[in-house]
Amino acid sequence: MYKAIKKFFDFLFALILLLILAIPMIIIAICIKVEDKGPIIYKSKRIGKDLKEFNMYKFRSMKTSRIGKTEILTHEEMLTKVGKIIRKTSLDELPQLFNILKGEMSFIGPRPWIPEYYKHFNDRQKGRSKVLPGISGLAQVKGRNNLDIIKKIDLDLEYVEKVNFILDLQILILTFITIFKKNGAEITEQGIKDEINYLKKVNKK
């Protein structure tokens, strides 16, 4: 029952927020386009509820002007000036409100991960896809990327088992508390590869 009510309010609040934030989002979009020519929205393939694949939306924060260049850039150097600001404040996540309207995401739930993770999940770990993925989740407010991959999955599974209004409210409040804490907020491509390799190794045992 709660899951059905939650989905209705997800849609309602996403619609309200999009109306309220329309002008700030337009300003962000213009700033992205002016600074670095290229797409405003970054689309990333993710796994959602019932293992269905979807495109997750974000404001683009990485440079496109470096495409074709041979020099190796650090993660920080690849970010645009606008990108650094919207990532630090999590404003790059705002386009995921459209994912919520489409019924692909929720405000609260396990973060949607790229398909490569799921290729190495065991049956128990795939259980994190029994609910809609969220913009924020239990693992995000418990340590984000400071946690190892197994701990993050365990927290996601704990959320799936306990999902209720009080838990969602607690996560929502903690999200606002942690949103400006940079520690653990970012994970590099190498960090993702390391997590996938570790997951592969653990689940082979």
C-alpha positions as CSV (number, residue, x, y, z in Angstrom):
1,M,0.0,0.0,0.0
2,Y,2.7,2.4,1.0
3,K,4.6,1.8,-2.3
4,A,1.6,2.9,-4.3
5,I,1.1,6.0,-2.2
6,K,4.8,6.8,-2.4
7,K,4.7,6.6,-6.2
8,F,1.8,9.0,-6.4
9,F,3.5,11.6,-4.1
10,D,6.8,11.1,-6.0
11,F,5.0,12.2,-9.2
12,L,3.2,15.0,-7.5
13,F,6.2,16.5,-5.8
14,A,8.5,16.0,-8.9
15,L,5.9,18.0,-10.9
16,I,5.7,20.8,-8.3
17,L,9.5,21.0,-8.0
18,L,9.9,21.2,-11.8
19,L,7.5,24.1,-11.9
20,I,9.3,25.9,-9.0
21,L,12.8,25.2,-10.3
22,A,12.1,25.8,-14.0
23,I,13.9,29.1,-14.1
24,P,17.0,28.0,-12.1
25,M,17.2,24.9,-14.3
26,I,17.0,27.0,-17.4
27,I,19.8,29.3,-16.0
28,I,22.0,26.2,-15.3
29,A,21.3,24.9,-18.8
30,I,22.3,28.2,-20.4
31,C,25.5,28.4,-18.3
32,I,26.5,24.9,-19.3
33,K,26.0,25.7,-23.0
34,V,27.8,29.0,-22.8
35,E,30.9,27.6,-21.1
36,D,31.4,24.4,-23.0
37,K,29.6,23.7,-26.3
38,G,27.9,20.3,-26.2
39,P,24.8,18.6,-24.8
40,I,23.2,20.1,-21.7
41,I,21.9,16.8,-20.4
42,Y,24.1,13.8,-19.8
43,K,22.3,10.4,-20.3
44,S,23.7,7.3,-18.6
45,K,22.4,3.8,-18.9
46,R,21.3,2.5,-15.5
47,I,19.4,-0.5,-14.1
48,G,16.1,0.2,-12.5
49,K,13.2,-1.7,-10.9
50,D,12.9,-5.3,-12.0
51,L,16.3,-5.1,-13.7
52,K,14.9,-2.8,-16.5
53,E,17.4,-0.6,-18.2
54,F,16.7,3.2,-18.5
55,N,18.5,6.4,-19.2
56,M,19.2,8.4,-16.1
57,Y,19.4,12.2,-16.7
58,K,21.9,14.7,-15.2
59,F,23.1,18.1,-16.1
60,R,26.4,17.7,-17.9
61,S,29.4,18.6,-15.8
62,M,32.3,17.3,-17.8
63,K,34.1,19.0,-20.7
64,T,33.4,18.0,-24.3
65,S,36.1,20.3,-25.7
66,R,38.7,17.8,-24.7
67,I,37.3,15.1,-26.9
68,G,40.1,14.0,-29.3
69,K,42.9,15.5,-27.2
70,T,45.6,13.1,-26.2
71,E,46.6,14.5,-22.8
72,I,45.4,12.6,-19.8
73,L,43.3,14.7,-17.4
74,T,42.5,14.2,-13.8
75,H,38.8,13.9,-12.7
76,E,38.9,17.4,-11.4
77,E,40.4,18.8,-14.7
78,M,37.7,17.2,-16.7
79,L,35.0,19.2,-14.9
80,T,33.8,22.5,-16.2
81,K,33.6,25.5,-13.9
82,V,29.8,25.2,-13.9
83,G,30.2,21.4,-13.4
84,K,32.2,21.9,-10.2
85,I,29.5,24.0,-8.7
86,I,26.5,21.9,-9.7
87,R,28.3,18.7,-8.5
88,K,29.3,20.2,-5.2
89,T,25.7,21.3,-4.6
90,S,24.1,18.2,-6.2
91,L,22.2,20.5,-8.7
92,D,23.4,18.2,-11.5
93,E,20.9,15.7,-10.2
94,L,17.9,17.9,-10.9
95,P,17.0,16.5,-14.3
96,Q,16.3,13.2,-12.5
97,L,12.9,14.8,-11.6
98,F,12.0,13.9,-15.2
99,N,13.0,10.3,-14.5
100,I,10.6,10.4,-11.5
101,L,7.8,11.7,-13.7
102,K,8.4,8.9,-16.1
103,G,8.1,6.4,-13.3
104,E,11.7,5.2,-13.6
105,M,12.9,6.6,-10.3
106,S,11.8,7.8,-6.9
107,F,13.1,10.5,-4.5
108,I,14.3,7.8,-2.1
109,G,15.6,4.4,-3.0
110,P,18.9,2.6,-3.9
111,R,20.9,4.6,-6.3
112,P,20.6,3.3,-9.9
113,W,23.9,1.7,-11.0
114,I,25.4,1.0,-14.4
115,P,24.7,-2.4,-16.0
116,E,28.3,-3.6,-15.4
117,Y,27.6,-4.0,-11.7
118,Y,24.7,-6.3,-12.2
119,K,26.6,-8.6,-14.4
120,H,28.5,-9.7,-11.3
121,F,25.7,-9.6,-8.7
122,N,24.5,-12.8,-7.0
123,D,20.8,-13.5,-6.8
124,R,20.6,-11.9,-3.3
125,Q,22.3,-8.7,-4.5
126,K,19.9,-8.4,-7.4
127,G,17.2,-7.9,-4.8
128,R,18.1,-4.2,-4.6
129,S,16.2,-3.8,-7.9
130,K,12.9,-4.8,-6.3
131,V,12.1,-1.1,-5.7
132,L,12.4,2.0,-7.8
133,P,15.9,3.5,-7.6
134,G,16.2,6.8,-5.9
135,I,17.9,10.2,-6.1
136,S,19.1,9.5,-2.6
137,G,19.2,6.3,-0.5
138,L,20.2,4.7,2.7
139,A,23.8,4.1,1.5
140,Q,24.1,7.7,0.4
141,V,23.3,9.1,3.9
142,K,25.4,6.4,5.7
143,G,28.7,7.2,4.0
144,R,28.3,7.3,0.2
145,N,31.4,6.3,-1.6
146,N,33.4,6.0,1.6
147,L,31.7,2.6,2.0
148,D,32.9,-0.5,0.2
149,I,30.7,-1.9,-2.5
150,I,29.5,-4.8,-0.4
151,K,28.4,-2.5,2.5
152,K,26.6,-0.3,0.0
153,I,24.7,-3.2,-1.4
154,D,23.8,-4.5,2.1
155,L,22.4,-1.1,3.0
156,D,20.3,-1.0,-0.2
157,L,19.0,-4.5,0.6
158,E,18.2,-3.3,4.1
159,Y,16.2,-0.5,2.6
160,V,14.3,-2.9,0.3
161,E,13.3,-5.0,3.3
162,K,12.3,-2.1,5.6
163,V,10.9,0.5,3.1
164,N,8.3,2.6,5.0
165,F,7.3,6.3,5.4
166,I,9.4,6.8,8.6
167,L,12.6,5.4,6.9
168,D,12.0,7.5,3.8
169,L,11.6,10.6,6.0
170,Q,14.7,9.9,7.9
171,I,16.7,9.5,4.7
172,L,15.3,12.7,3.2
173,I,16.3,14.7,6.3
174,L,19.8,13.1,6.4
175,T,20.1,13.9,2.7
176,F,19.8,17.6,3.3
177,I,22.3,17.4,6.1
178,T,24.9,15.5,4.0
179,I,24.3,17.2,0.6
180,F,27.1,19.8,1.1
181,K,29.6,17.4,2.6
182,K,32.0,16.7,-0.3
183,N,33.6,13.7,1.5
184,G,32.6,10.5,-0.3
185,A,30.4,12.3,-2.8
186,E,32.5,11.5,-5.9
187,I,33.7,8.3,-7.5
188,T,36.0,8.2,-10.4
189,E,35.9,5.8,-13.4
190,Q,38.8,3.9,-11.9
191,G,36.9,3.7,-8.6
192,I,34.0,2.2,-10.4
193,K,36.3,-0.3,-12.1
194,D,37.8,-1.2,-8.8
195,E,34.4,-1.8,-7.2
196,I,33.3,-4.0,-10.1
197,N,36.5,-6.1,-9.9
198,Y,36.2,-6.5,-6.2
199,L,32.5,-7.5,-6.6
200,K,33.6,-10.0,-9.3
201,K,36.2,-11.5,-7.0
202,V,34.0,-11.7,-3.9
203,N,31.1,-13.4,-5.8
204,K,33.4,-16.0,-7.4
205,K,34.2,-17.4,-4.0
